[in-house]
C-alpha cells in the first residue's frame, strides 16, 4: 500500500506541488484581499475591483518564484521574459476573476467570500495551471 501511494506521489508530483504552492499563494492572496477589504471597508463596485487587483498582484509576486523552482523546475535562463509571460497569463485570469467577482457579488449579490472561495478561485486555479504548464514553463 505504501509503495502504491509513493508511486502515485511520484507520478503526480508536479500537480501535488502545484496544489501546495497554490494553497500557499491563495493564503497570501486572500490575506492581501482581507487587508484590502479592511482598508476599503465598503462594497462599492470599483473598490471590489481594486481589491481584487491588489490581491492578484501580491499573489503573482509570491507565486512566480515558487512555481519556477518547485513546481515546474524551470531552467530557462531568460527569467525576466519568463516572468513577463507568467504575469501576462495571470492578467488573463485576473480579468476572469474580476468578471466572475463582479457578476457574483455586484449582479447576483452573492456573499463576497463565498464567490471568492467557491467559484472564482477554483476556476482561476485550473486556468493558471493550464497556462503555466502549456505556455510558460513548457519543457523543450
N, CA, C and O atoms as a GROMACS GRO file, in nm:
protein
  560
    1UNK      N    1   0.082  -0.120   0.000
    1UNK     CA    2   0.000   0.000   0.000
    1UNK      C    3   0.086   0.126   0.000
    1UNK      O    4   0.061   0.219  -0.077
    2UNK      N    5   0.188   0.129   0.087
    2UNK     CA    6   0.275   0.246   0.095
    2UNK      C    7   0.350   0.267  -0.036
    2UNK      O    8   0.374   0.381  -0.076
    3UNK      N    9   0.386   0.159  -0.101
    3UNK     CA   10   0.457   0.170  -0.229
    3UNK      C   11   0.366   0.229  -0.337
    3UNK      O   12   0.412   0.306  -0.421
    4UNK      N   13   0.238   0.192  -0.334
    4UNK     CA   14   0.143   0.246  -0.431
    4UNK      C   15   0.124   0.396  -0.410
    4UNK      O   16   0.119   0.473  -0.506
    5UNK      N   17   0.114   0.437  -0.284
    5UNK     CA   18   0.100   0.580  -0.252
    5UNK      C   19   0.224   0.655  -0.297
    5UNK      O   20   0.214   0.762  -0.356
    6UNK      N   21   0.339   0.599  -0.268
    6UNK     CA   22   0.465   0.661  -0.309
    6UNK      C   23   0.473   0.673  -0.461
    6UNK      O   24   0.514   0.777  -0.512
    7UNK      N   25   0.434   0.569  -0.532
    7UNK     CA   26   0.435   0.571  -0.679
    7UNK      C   27   0.339   0.677  -0.732
    7UNK      O   28   0.372   0.748  -0.828
    8UNK      N   29   0.222   0.689  -0.672
    8UNK     CA   30   0.127   0.792  -0.714
    8UNK      C   31   0.181   0.932  -0.687
    8UNK      O   32   0.164   1.023  -0.769
    9UNK      N   33   0.246   0.950  -0.572
    9UNK     CA   34   0.306   1.080  -0.540
    9UNK      C   35   0.414   1.118  -0.640
    9UNK      O   36   0.425   1.233  -0.681
   10UNK      N   37   0.494   1.020  -0.678
   10UNK     CA   38   0.599   1.045  -0.778
   10UNK      C   39   0.536   1.077  -0.914
   10UNK      O   40   0.578   1.170  -0.982
   11UNK      N   41   0.437   0.999  -0.951
   11UNK     CA   42   0.372   1.019  -1.081
   11UNK      C   43   0.304   1.156  -1.090
   11UNK      O   44   0.310   1.221  -1.194
   12UNK      N   45   0.241   1.199  -0.982
   12UNK     CA   46   0.166   1.324  -0.982
   12UNK      C   47   0.235   1.434  -0.902
   12UNK      O   48   0.170   1.526  -0.853
   13UNK      N   49   0.368   1.425  -0.890
   13UNK     CA   50   0.446   1.521  -0.812
   13UNK      C   51   0.417   1.665  -0.852
   13UNK      O   52   0.392   1.750  -0.766
   14UNK      N   53   0.420   1.692  -0.981
   14UNK     CA   54   0.402   1.829  -1.027
   14UNK      C   55   0.266   1.886  -0.984
   14UNK      O   56   0.257   1.999  -0.937
   15UNK      N   57   0.162   1.808  -1.002
   15UNK     CA   58   0.029   1.856  -0.965
   15UNK      C   59   0.018   1.872  -0.813
   15UNK      O   60  -0.040   1.970  -0.765
   16UNK      N   61   0.073   1.777  -0.738
   16UNK     CA   62   0.068   1.787  -0.592
   16UNK      C   63   0.143   1.911  -0.541
   16UNK      O   64   0.091   1.985  -0.457
   17UNK      N   65   0.263   1.934  -0.593
   17UNK     CA   66   0.340   2.052  -0.553
   17UNK      C   67   0.268   2.179  -0.597
   17UNK      O   68   0.266   2.278  -0.525
   18UNK      N   69   0.209   2.174  -0.719
   18UNK     CA   70   0.134   2.290  -0.767
   18UNK      C   71   0.019   2.323  -0.671
   18UNK      O   72  -0.005   2.440  -0.640
   19UNK      N   73  -0.051   2.221  -0.624
   19UNK     CA   74  -0.161   2.244  -0.532
   19UNK      C   75  -0.112   2.299  -0.398
   19UNK      O   76  -0.176   2.386  -0.339
   20UNK      N   77   0.002   2.250  -0.350
   20UNK     CA   78   0.059   2.301  -0.225
   20UNK      C   79   0.099   2.448  -0.242
   20UNK      O   80   0.066   2.533  -0.159
   21UNK      N   81   0.170   2.477  -0.351
   21UNK     CA   82   0.209   2.616  -0.379
   21UNK      C   83   0.084   2.701  -0.400
   21UNK      O   84   0.079   2.816  -0.357
   22UNK      N   85  -0.017   2.643  -0.466
   22UNK     CA   86  -0.142   2.715  -0.486
   22UNK      C   87  -0.212   2.750  -0.356
   22UNK      O   88  -0.265   2.860  -0.342
   23UNK      N   89  -0.211   2.657  -0.262
   23UNK     CA   90  -0.271   2.684  -0.131
   23UNK      C   91  -0.194   2.797  -0.062
   23UNK      O   92  -0.253   2.888  -0.005
   24UNK      N   93  -0.062   2.789  -0.067
   24UNK     CA   94   0.020   2.894  -0.006
   24UNK      C   95  -0.007   3.029  -0.072
   24UNK      O   96  -0.022   3.131  -0.004
   25UNK      N   97  -0.013   3.030  -0.205
   25UNK     CA   98  -0.040   3.153  -0.279
   25UNK      C   99  -0.179   3.206  -0.246
   25UNK      O  100  -0.199   3.326  -0.230
   26UNK      N  101  -0.275   3.115  -0.236
   26UNK     CA  102  -0.411   3.155  -0.204
   26UNK      C  103  -0.418   3.219  -0.066
   26UNK      O  104  -0.485   3.321  -0.048
   27UNK      N  105  -0.349   3.161   0.030
   27UNK     CA  106  -0.347   3.219   0.164
   27UNK      C  107  -0.287   3.360   0.161
   27UNK      O  108  -0.341   3.452   0.222
   28UNK      N  109  -0.178   3.375   0.091
   28UNK     CA  110  -0.114   3.507   0.079
   28UNK      C  111  -0.207   3.605   0.007
   28UNK      O  112  -0.225   3.718   0.052
   29UNK      N  113  -0.266   3.560  -0.103
   29UNK     CA  114  -0.355   3.645  -0.181
   29UNK      C  115  -0.480   3.683  -0.101
   29UNK      O  116  -0.522   3.799  -0.102
   30UNK      N  117  -0.540   3.586  -0.033
   30UNK     CA  118  -0.658   3.615   0.048
   30UNK      C  119  -0.624   3.705   0.166
   30UNK      O  120  -0.704   3.789   0.206
   31UNK      N  121  -0.504   3.687   0.221
   31UNK     CA  122  -0.459   3.778   0.327
   31UNK      C  123  -0.453   3.921   0.275
   31UNK      O  124  -0.493   4.015   0.344
   32UNK      N  125  -0.402   3.937   0.154
   32UNK     CA  126  -0.397   4.069   0.092
   32UNK      C  127  -0.539   4.120   0.066
   32UNK      O  128  -0.567   4.238   0.086
   33UNK      N  129  -0.628   4.031   0.020
   33UNK     CA  130  -0.767   4.070  -0.004
   33UNK      C  131  -0.834   4.112   0.127
   33UNK      O  132  -0.910   4.209   0.130
   34UNK      N  133  -0.806   4.040   0.233
   34UNK     CA  134  -0.862   4.073   0.364
   34UNK      C  135  -0.815   4.211   0.408
   34UNK      O  136  -0.894   4.293   0.455
   35UNK      N  137  -0.685   4.235   0.394
   35UNK     CA  138  -0.632   4.367   0.431
   35UNK      C  139  -0.693   4.477   0.344
   35UNK      O  140  -0.729   4.584   0.394
   36UNK      N  141  -0.704   4.449   0.215
   36UNK     CA  142  -0.766   4.547   0.126
   36UNK      C  143  -0.910   4.574   0.162
   36UNK      O  144  -0.955   4.689   0.159
   37UNK      N  145  -0.982   4.470   0.198
   37UNK     CA  146  -1.123   4.484   0.238
   37UNK      C  147  -1.133   4.566   0.366
   37UNK      O  148  -1.224   4.648   0.381
   38UNK      N  149  -1.040   4.546   0.459
   38UNK     CA  150  -1.040   4.624   0.582
   38UNK      C  151  -1.015   4.772   0.552
   38UNK      O  152  -1.080   4.860   0.609
   39UNK      N  153  -0.923   4.799   0.463
   39UNK     CA  154  -0.888   4.937   0.429
   39UNK      C  155  -1.002   5.004   0.352
   39UNK      O  156  -1.039   5.117   0.383
   40UNK      N  157  -1.058   4.934   0.254
   40UNK     CA  158  -1.164   4.994   0.171
   40UNK      C  159  -1.298   4.994   0.243
   40UNK      O  160  -1.374   5.090   0.232
   41UNK      N  161  -1.328   4.888   0.316
   41UNK     CA  162  -1.442   4.879   0.407
   41UNK      C  163  -1.579   4.909   0.346
   41UNK      O  164  -1.670   4.952   0.418
   42UNK      N  165  -1.597   4.887   0.215
   42UNK     CA  166  -1.729   4.902   0.153
   42UNK      C  167  -1.743   4.798   0.042
   42UNK      O  168  -1.648   4.726   0.011
   43UNK      N  169  -1.860   4.793  -0.017
   43UNK     CA  170  -1.884   4.700  -0.127
   43UNK      C  171  -1.912   4.774  -0.258
   43UNK      O  172  -1.983   4.722  -0.344
   44UNK      N  173  -1.857   4.892  -0.272
   44UNK     CA  174  -1.874   4.967  -0.397
   44UNK      C  175  -1.797   4.896  -0.508
   44UNK      O  176  -1.686   4.847  -0.485
   45UNK      N  177  -1.854   4.890  -0.627
   45UNK     CA  178  -1.801   4.811  -0.738
   45UNK      C  179  -1.653   4.836  -0.766
   45UNK      O  180  -1.577   4.739  -0.774
   46UNK      N  181  -1.610   4.960  -0.782
   46UNK     CA  182  -1.470   4.986  -0.818
   46UNK      C  183  -1.376   4.944  -0.705
   46UNK      O  184  -1.260   4.909  -0.730
   47UNK      N  185  -1.423   4.947  -0.581
   47UNK     CA  186  -1.338   4.907  -0.470
   47UNK      C  187  -1.317   4.755  -0.469
   47UNK      O  188  -1.209   4.708  -0.432
   48UNK      N  189  -1.418   4.679  -0.508
   48UNK     CA  190  -1.400   4.534  -0.520
   48UNK      C  191  -1.297   4.505  -0.629
   48UNK      O  192  -1.213   4.416  -0.612
   49UNK      N  193  -1.304   4.578  -0.739
   49UNK     CA  194  -1.207   4.560  -0.848
   49UNK      C  195  -1.067   4.597  -0.802
   49UNK      O  196  -0.971   4.524  -0.830
   50UNK      N  197  -1.053   4.707  -0.732
   50UNK     CA  198  -0.922   4.749  -0.680
   50UNK      C  199  -0.867   4.646  -0.582
   50UNK      O  200  -0.748   4.615  -0.584
   51UNK      N  201  -0.953   4.594  -0.498
   51UNK     CA  202  -0.911   4.494  -0.400
   51UNK      C  203  -0.868   4.365  -0.468
   51UNK      O  204  -0.767   4.307  -0.430
   52UNK      N  205  -0.942   4.321  -0.569
   52UNK     CA  206  -0.904   4.201  -0.644
   52UNK      C  207  -0.770   4.222  -0.714
   52UNK      O  208  -0.688   4.130  -0.718
   53UNK      N  209  -0.749   4.340  -0.769
   53UNK     CA  210  -0.624   4.369  -0.839
   53UNK      C  211  -0.505   4.366  -0.742
   53UNK      O  212  -0.401   4.309  -0.773
   54UNK      N  213  -0.522   4.426  -0.626
   54UNK     CA  214  -0.416   4.424  -0.524
   54UNK      C  215  -0.387   4.281  -0.480
   54UNK      O  216  -0.271   4.241  -0.471
   55UNK      N  217  -0.491   4.204  -0.454
   55UNK     CA  218  -0.477   4.065  -0.414
   55UNK      C  219  -0.405   3.984  -0.522
   55UNK      O  220  -0.320   3.901  -0.492
   56UNK      N  221  -0.440   4.009  -0.646
   56UNK     CA  222  -0.377   3.941  -0.760
   56UNK      C  223  -0.228   3.973  -0.767
   56UNK      O  224  -0.146   3.883  -0.784
   57UNK      N  225  -0.193   4.099  -0.755
   57UNK     CA  226  -0.053   4.141  -0.765
   57UNK      C  227   0.032   4.074  -0.658
   57UNK      O  228   0.140   4.022  -0.687
   58UNK      N  229  -0.015   4.073  -0.538
   58UNK     CA  230   0.056   4.006  -0.428
   58UNK      C  231   0.071   3.857  -0.458
   58UNK      O  232   0.177   3.799  -0.437
   59UNK      N  233  -0.036   3.795  -0.508
   59UNK     CA  234  -0.032   3.653  -0.541
   59UNK      C  235   0.067   3.620  -0.650
   59UNK      O  236   0.140   3.521  -0.640
   60UNK      N  237   0.072   3.702  -0.756
   60UNK     CA  238   0.165   3.678  -0.868
   60UNK      C  239   0.309   3.691  -0.822
   60UNK      O  240   0.393   3.607  -0.855
   61UNK      N  241   0.339   3.794  -0.746
   61UNK     CA  242   0.476   3.814  -0.698
   61UNK      C  243   0.520   3.702  -0.604
   61UNK      O  244   0.639   3.667  -0.599
   62UNK      N  245   0.428   3.645  -0.532
   62UNK     CA  246   0.458   3.532  -0.443
   62UNK      C  247   0.470   3.402  -0.523
   62UNK      O  248   0.560   3.322  -0.497
   63UNK      N  249   0.380   3.381  -0.619
   63UNK     CA  250   0.370   3.252  -0.689
   63UNK      C  251   0.481   3.226  -0.790
   63UNK      O  252   0.525   3.112  -0.804
   64UNK      N  253   0.526   3.329  -0.860
   64UNK     CA  254   0.621   3.305  -0.969
   64UNK      C  255   0.747   3.229  -0.924
   64UNK      O  256   0.777   3.125  -0.981
   65UNK      N  257   0.820   3.278  -0.824
   65UNK     CA  258   0.944   3.205  -0.789
   65UNK      C  259   0.917   3.063  -0.739
   65UNK      O  260   0.997   2.973  -0.764
   66UNK      N  261   0.806   3.042  -0.669
   66UNK     CA  262   0.775   2.908  -0.620
   66UNK      C  263   0.738   2.814  -0.735
   66UNK      O  264   0.782   2.699  -0.738
   67UNK      N  265   0.660   2.863  -0.830
   67UNK     CA  266   0.625   2.782  -0.946
   67UNK      C  267   0.747   2.753  -1.031
   67UNK      O  268   0.764   2.641  -1.080
   68UNK      N  269   0.831   2.852  -1.047
   68UNK     CA  270   0.952   2.836  -1.129
   68UNK      C  271   1.043   2.728  -1.072
   68UNK      O  272   1.088   2.639  -1.143
   69UNK      N  273   1.069   2.738  -0.942
   69UNK     CA  274   1.167   2.649  -0.880
   69UNK      C  275   1.109   2.514  -0.838
   69UNK      O  276   1.165   2.410  -0.871
   70UNK      N  277   0.999   2.514  -0.767
   70UNK     CA  278   0.947   2.392  -0.705
   70UNK      C  279   0.854   2.313  -0.794
   70UNK      O  280   0.862   2.190  -0.799
   71UNK      N  281   0.764   2.382  -0.864
   71UNK     CA  282   0.661   2.309  -0.940
   71UNK      C  283   0.714   2.263  -1.075
   71UNK      O  284   0.716   2.143  -1.104
   72UNK      N  285   0.756   2.358  -1.156
   72UNK     CA  286   0.792   2.327  -1.294
   72UNK      C  287   0.943   2.312  -1.316
   72UNK      O  288   0.986   2.277  -1.425
   73UNK      N  289   1.022   2.339  -1.212
   73UNK     CA  290   1.168   2.323  -1.216
   73UNK      C  291   1.228   2.385  -1.342
   73UNK      O  292   1.302   2.321  -1.416
   74UNK      N  293   1.194   2.510  -1.364
   74UNK     CA  294   1.239   2.578  -1.484
   74UNK      C  295   1.389   2.606  -1.480
   74UNK      O  296   1.444   2.643  -1.376
   75UNK      N  297   1.453   2.586  -1.594
   75UNK     CA  298   1.594   2.618  -1.609
   75UNK      C  299   1.612   2.726  -1.717
   75UNK      O  300   1.723   2.751  -1.764
   76UNK      N  301   1.502   2.786  -1.754
   76UNK     CA  302   1.506   2.893  -1.854
   76UNK      C  303   1.594   3.007  -1.803
   76UNK      O  304   1.571   3.060  -1.695
   77UNK      N  305   1.693   3.043  -1.881
   77UNK     CA  306   1.786   3.149  -1.840
   77UNK      C  307   1.725   3.288  -1.859
   77UNK      O  308   1.775   3.385  -1.802
   78UNK      N  309   1.620   3.297  -1.938
   78UNK     CA  310   1.554   3.426  -1.962
   78UNK      C  311   1.445   3.447  -1.857
   78UNK      O  312   1.326   3.443  -1.887
   79UNK      N  313   1.490   3.469  -1.734
   79UNK     CA  314   1.398   3.476  -1.620
   79UNK      C  315   1.301   3.593  -1.635
   79UNK      O  316   1.182   3.577  -1.608
   80UNK      N  317   1.350   3.709  -1.676
   80UNK     CA  318   1.261   3.824  -1.688
   80UNK      C  319   1.153   3.800  -1.793
   80UNK      O  320   1.036   3.832  -1.772
   81UNK      N  321   1.194   3.743  -1.906
   81UNK     CA  322   1.096   3.712  -2.012
   81UNK      C  323   0.996   3.609  -1.962
   81UNK      O  324   0.876   3.620  -1.988
   82UNK      N  325   1.044   3.509  -1.891
   82UNK     CA  326   0.957   3.407  -1.836
   82UNK      C  327   0.859   3.469  -1.736
   82UNK      O  328   0.740   3.437  -1.736
   83UNK      N  329   0.910   3.557  -1.650
   83UNK     CA  330   0.823   3.625  -1.554
   83UNK      C  331   0.717   3.709  -1.625
   83UNK      O  332   0.601   3.709  -1.584
   84UNK      N  333   0.756   3.779  -1.730
   84UNK     CA  334   0.658   3.859  -1.805
   84UNK      C  335   0.549   3.771  -1.864
   84UNK      O  336   0.431   3.808  -1.863
   85UNK      N  337   0.587   3.654  -1.916
   85UNK     CA  338   0.488   3.560  -1.968
   85UNK      C  339   0.397   3.510  -1.857
   85UNK      O  340   0.276   3.499  -1.875
   86UNK      N  341   0.457   3.479  -1.742
   86UNK     CA  342   0.381   3.434  -1.626
   86UNK      C  343   0.281   3.542  -1.584
   86UNK      O  344   0.163   3.514  -1.562
   87UNK      N  345   0.330   3.665  -1.574
   87UNK     CA  346   0.244   3.776  -1.533
   87UNK      C  347   0.134   3.801  -1.637
   87UNK      O  348   0.020   3.829  -1.601
   88UNK      N  349   0.169   3.791  -1.765
   88UNK     CA  350   0.070   3.813  -1.870
   88UNK      C  351  -0.040   3.706  -1.864
   88UNK      O  352  -0.158   3.736  -1.882
   89UNK      N  353   0.000   3.581  -1.840
   89UNK     CA  354  -0.102   3.477  -1.830
   89UNK      C  355  -0.191   3.501  -1.709
   89UNK      O  356  -0.310   3.472  -1.711
   90UNK      N  357  -0.131   3.555  -1.604
   90UNK     CA  358  -0.209   3.586  -1.483
   90UNK      C  359  -0.299   3.707  -1.504
   90UNK      O  360  -0.401   3.720  -1.437
   91UNK      N  361  -0.262   3.796  -1.595
   91UNK     CA  362  -0.351   3.909  -1.627
   91UNK      C  363  -0.482   3.855  -1.684
   91UNK      O  364  -0.590   3.904  -1.651
   92UNK      N  365  -0.472   3.755  -1.771
   92UNK     CA  366  -0.595   3.699  -1.828
   92UNK      C  367  -0.682   3.636  -1.720
   92UNK      O  368  -0.805   3.648  -1.724
   93UNK      N  369  -0.620   3.570  -1.623
   93UNK     CA  370  -0.702   3.511  -1.516
   93UNK      C  371  -0.744   3.616  -1.414
   93UNK      O  372  -0.845   3.598  -1.345
   94UNK      N  373  -0.669   3.727  -1.404
   94UNK     CA  374  -0.715   3.840  -1.323
   94UNK      C  375  -0.844   3.895  -1.383
   94UNK      O  376  -0.941   3.920  -1.311
   95UNK      N  377  -0.845   3.915  -1.514
   95UNK     CA  378  -0.966   3.965  -1.580
   95UNK      C  379  -1.082   3.867  -1.561
   95UNK      O  380  -1.197   3.907  -1.539
   96UNK      N  381  -1.050   3.738  -1.570
   96UNK     CA  382  -1.150   3.636  -1.545
   96UNK      C  383  -1.204   3.649  -1.403
   96UNK      O  384  -1.325   3.643  -1.381
   97UNK      N  385  -1.114   3.666  -1.306
   97UNK     CA  386  -1.152   3.681  -1.166
   97UNK      C  387  -1.238   3.805  -1.146
   97UNK      O  388  -1.339   3.800  -1.075
   98UNK      N  389  -1.199   3.916  -1.206
   98UNK     CA  390  -1.275   4.040  -1.192
   98UNK      C  391  -1.417   4.023  -1.246
   98UNK      O  392  -1.514   4.065  -1.183
   99UNK      N  393  -1.428   3.961  -1.362
   99UNK     CA  394  -1.561   3.941  -1.422
   99UNK      C  395  -1.645   3.848  -1.334
   99UNK      O  396  -1.762   3.874  -1.308
  100UNK      N  397  -1.584   3.739  -1.288
  100UNK     CA  398  -1.657   3.645  -1.203
  100UNK      C  399  -1.702   3.713  -1.074
  100UNK      O  400  -1.817   3.698  -1.033
  101UNK      N  401  -1.612   3.788  -1.011
  101UNK     CA  402  -1.647   3.855  -0.886
  101UNK      C  403  -1.751   3.964  -0.909
  101UNK      O  404  -1.840   3.982  -0.826
  102UNK      N  405  -1.740   4.037  -1.018
  102UNK     CA  406  -1.838   4.141  -1.048
  102UNK      C  407  -1.977   4.079  -1.068
  102UNK      O  408  -2.076   4.127  -1.014
  103UNK      N  409  -1.981   3.970  -1.146
  103UNK     CA  410  -2.109   3.904  -1.171
  103UNK      C  411  -2.169   3.848  -1.041
  103UNK      O  412  -2.287   3.867  -1.013
  104UNK      N  413  -2.086   3.778  -0.965
  104UNK     CA  414  -2.139   3.711  -0.846
  104UNK      C  415  -2.171   3.807  -0.733
  104UNK      O  416  -2.273   3.791  -0.666
  105UNK      N  417  -2.086   3.907  -0.710
  105UNK     CA  418  -2.106   3.998  -0.596
  105UNK      C  419  -2.198   4.114  -0.633
  105UNK      O  420  -2.292   4.144  -0.560
  106UNK      N  421  -2.172   4.179  -0.746
  106UNK     CA  422  -2.245   4.300  -0.780
  106UNK      C  423  -2.377   4.275  -0.854
  106UNK      O  424  -2.471   4.353  -0.839
  107UNK      N  425  -2.385   4.170  -0.931
  107UNK     CA  426  -2.506   4.143  -1.008
  107UNK      C  427  -2.596   4.043  -0.935
  107UNK      O  428  -2.715   4.068  -0.916
  108UNK      N  429  -2.540   3.929  -0.893
  108UNK     CA  430  -2.618   3.825  -0.826
  108UNK      C  431  -2.632   3.855  -0.676
  108UNK      O  432  -2.719   3.799  -0.610
  109UNK      N  433  -2.546   3.942  -0.622
  109UNK     CA  434  -2.545   3.979  -0.480
  109UNK      C  435  -2.509   3.862  -0.389
  109UNK      O  436  -2.564   3.845  -0.281
  110UNK      N  437  -2.414   3.782  -0.437
  110UNK     CA  438  -2.362   3.670  -0.359
  110UNK      C  439  -2.264   3.726  -0.256
  110UNK      O  440  -2.204   3.831  -0.277
  111UNK      N  441  -2.249   3.657  -0.147
  111UNK     CA  442  -2.150   3.694  -0.046
  111UNK      C  443  -2.011   3.696  -0.110
  111UNK      O  444  -1.975   3.605  -0.184
  112UNK      N  445  -1.935   3.799  -0.080
  112UNK     CA  446  -1.801   3.817  -0.138
  112UNK      C  447  -1.714   3.693  -0.119
  112UNK      O  448  -1.653   3.645  -0.215
  113UNK      N  449  -1.707   3.641   0.002
  113UNK     CA  450  -1.617   3.530   0.032
  113UNK      C  451  -1.665   3.398  -0.026
  113UNK      O  452  -1.584   3.314  -0.064
  114UNK      N  453  -1.794   3.378  -0.034
  114UNK     CA  454  -1.848   3.258  -0.099
  114UNK      C  455  -1.809   3.258  -0.246
  114UNK      O  456  -1.762   3.157  -0.300
  115UNK      N  457  -1.828   3.373  -0.312
  115UNK     CA  458  -1.791   3.385  -0.454
  115UNK      C  459  -1.642   3.368  -0.474
  115UNK      O  460  -1.599   3.301  -0.568
  116UNK      N  461  -1.562   3.428  -0.387
  116UNK     CA  462  -1.417   3.424  -0.399
  116UNK      C  463  -1.364   3.282  -0.379
  116UNK      O  464  -1.280   3.235  -0.456
  117UNK      N  465  -1.412   3.215  -0.276
  117UNK     CA  466  -1.358   3.084  -0.239
  117UNK      C  467  -1.410   2.971  -0.328
  117UNK      O  468  -1.333   2.889  -0.377
  118UNK      N  469  -1.540   2.967  -0.349
  118UNK     CA  470  -1.600   2.850  -0.413
  118UNK      C  471  -1.621   2.862  -0.564
  118UNK      O  472  -1.642   2.762  -0.632
  119UNK      N  473  -1.616   2.981  -0.616
  119UNK     CA  474  -1.638   2.995  -0.760
  119UNK      C  475  -1.512   3.046  -0.828
  119UNK      O  476  -1.450   2.975  -0.907
  120UNK      N  477  -1.475   3.169  -0.798
  120UNK     CA  478  -1.365   3.231  -0.870
  120UNK      C  479  -1.232   3.159  -0.850
  120UNK      O  480  -1.161   3.133  -0.947
  121UNK      N  481  -1.199   3.126  -0.727
  121UNK     CA  482  -1.069   3.064  -0.700
  121UNK      C  483  -1.052   2.929  -0.769
  121UNK      O  484  -0.943   2.897  -0.816
  122UNK      N  485  -1.157   2.852  -0.774
  122UNK     CA  486  -1.149   2.720  -0.839
  122UNK      C  487  -1.124   2.736  -0.989
  122UNK      O  488  -1.034   2.673  -1.045
  123UNK      N  489  -1.202   2.820  -1.053
  123UNK     CA  490  -1.187   2.842  -1.198
  123UNK      C  491  -1.050   2.901  -1.230
  123UNK      O  492  -0.984   2.857  -1.324
  124UNK      N  493  -1.009   2.999  -1.154
  124UNK     CA  494  -0.880   3.066  -1.179
  124UNK      C  495  -0.763   2.972  -1.154
  124UNK      O  496  -0.666   2.975  -1.230
  125UNK      N  497  -0.770   2.887  -1.053
  125UNK     CA  498  -0.661   2.793  -1.024
  125UNK      C  499  -0.640   2.695  -1.140
  125UNK      O  500  -0.527   2.669  -1.180
  126UNK      N  501  -0.748   2.643  -1.191
  126UNK     CA  502  -0.738   2.549  -1.304
  126UNK      C  503  -0.680   2.620  -1.426
  126UNK      O  504  -0.590   2.566  -1.492
  127UNK      N  505  -0.728   2.738  -1.456
  127UNK     CA  506  -0.677   2.814  -1.571
  127UNK      C  507  -0.529   2.847  -1.553
  127UNK      O  508  -0.451   2.837  -1.648
  128UNK      N  509  -0.489   2.887  -1.433
  128UNK     CA  510  -0.348   2.919  -1.408
  128UNK      C  511  -0.256   2.799  -1.430
  128UNK      O  512  -0.148   2.814  -1.486
  129UNK      N  513  -0.299   2.681  -1.386
  129UNK     CA  514  -0.217   2.562  -1.405
  129UNK      C  515  -0.201   2.532  -1.554
  129UNK      O  516  -0.090   2.506  -1.602
  130UNK      N  517  -0.310   2.537  -1.626
  130UNK     CA  518  -0.304   2.507  -1.770
  130UNK      C  519  -0.213   2.607  -1.841
  130UNK      O  520  -0.129   2.566  -1.922
  131UNK      N  521  -0.227   2.735  -1.813
  131UNK     CA  522  -0.141   2.836  -1.877
  131UNK      C  523   0.006   2.813  -1.841
  131UNK      O  524   0.092   2.821  -1.928
  132UNK      N  525   0.034   2.785  -1.713
  132UNK     CA  526   0.173   2.763  -1.671
  132UNK      C  527   0.232   2.641  -1.738
  132UNK      O  528   0.345   2.645  -1.787
  133UNK      N  529   0.158   2.533  -1.740
  133UNK     CA  530   0.206   2.406  -1.796
  133UNK      C  531   0.225   2.415  -1.947
  133UNK      O  532   0.326   2.368  -2.000
  134UNK      N  533   0.129   2.475  -2.015
  134UNK     CA  534   0.128   2.474  -2.161
  134UNK      C  535   0.206   2.590  -2.222
  134UNK      O  536   0.271   2.573  -2.325
  135UNK      N  537   0.201   2.707  -2.160
  135UNK     CA  538   0.260   2.827  -2.221
  135UNK      C  539   0.389   2.877  -2.155
  135UNK      O  540   0.482   2.916  -2.225
  136UNK      N  541   0.396   2.876  -2.025
  136UNK     CA  542   0.506   2.944  -1.956
  136UNK      C  543   0.623   2.851  -1.927
  136UNK      O  544   0.736   2.883  -1.964
  137UNK      N  545   0.600   2.741  -1.862
  137UNK     CA  546   0.708   2.653  -1.817
  137UNK      C  547   0.716   2.526  -1.901
  137UNK      O  548   0.759   2.422  -1.851
  138UNK      N  549   0.678   2.534  -2.026
  138UNK     CA  550   0.679   2.415  -2.112
  138UNK      C  551   0.821   2.363  -2.129
  138UNK      O  552   0.916   2.441  -2.140
  139UNK      N  553   0.833   2.234  -2.130
  139UNK     CA  554   0.963   2.169  -2.149
  139UNK      C  555   0.994   2.166  -2.297
  139UNK      O  556   0.905   2.145  -2.380
  140UNK      N  557   1.119   2.188  -2.330
  140UNK     CA  558   1.159   2.189  -2.472
  140UNK      C  559   1.194   2.052  -2.520
  140UNK      O  560   1.230   2.035  -2.637
   0.00000   0.00000   0.00000
